C-alpha cells in the first residue's frame, strides 16, 4: 500500500494510517477509518515487464482504455505510477482542439523523454502552433527556441525550432495515451482524441503538420507512417480504405475532407 510516510503491507495498515488515494484524477492523502479482512478462495498473479504482484481476481486495474478486473487483464497495458511520484503536481488537461493537436503532432514528430516532451522541426509556424496548443491544453508555459540539427540529406547542420517542456507527469500521460510506448513505430492509436469531433479534428491537423500534407488537387490530406497498426486504427475511424505497403516503405492513408459524412466516427 502507498502510505504518505512510505510503502506498507496491507496487513500492517491500521486505523489512523494515512494513505494516498485518487480523488477524481488527482492524488490526495486520506485517513484510514476502518480495516476489514475478507477470505478469498483464489488469487491472481499479475505479471508485467516491470513487476509481479498478487491480488484478488476482482481487483480493478487501470488501463489506457479504462478499468478492468485483474482476472481479465491478460494482454492489456497497465497504467501505473511509481510511489515517489504520487505527491507530484498533476496537470488538469483541457479537452478540445488544442489537446488533439498536441497529441497528433507528438505522434508524428514529437519526442517523449523520461521527464520531458519536445518537438524539433524546421517549420517555425508549426512549432509555434504546437507551443500554443501545448500551453492551452496543459497550462504549462511553452516557448520556441532556435536550434541547429544535422541533416543526413544535406550533410550539414540546418536551422530549426524546438519546443521543450519539462514535466514528468505530461511525459507519462503522453505514453499512456499511446499505449505505454511512445516510440513512433510502436505507439498505438491514441483513443483519447475520440472524446469529441473537435478534439479529433485537432489530432488530424497536428498529425498532418508533422507527417502529412494537404493535397492541392483534391479536398483532403495524405498521412504517412510506417506504423501500419496505427494507420489501420485511424482508417477505421475515418471510414477510409487502407492498403499498407509491403516493400518496407512508409504507408499512406488518404483522409478526404468529407470523411465525417460516412458516419464512422464514434465519440468515446
Secondary structure, DSSP 8 states (H G I E B T S, - for coil): -EETTEE--GGG--TT-EEEEEETTEEEEEE---------S--EEEE-SS-EEEE-TT-EEEETTEEEEGGG-TT--B----GGGTTS-------SHHHHHHHHHHHHHEEE-SSEEEEEES-HHHHHHHHHHHHHHH-----EEEEEEEETTTTEEEEEEEEEEE-HHHHHHHHHHTTS---TTT----GGGGS-HHHHHHHHHHHHHHHEEE-SSSSEEEEEES-HHHHHHHHHHHT------SSSS-EEEEEETTGGGG------
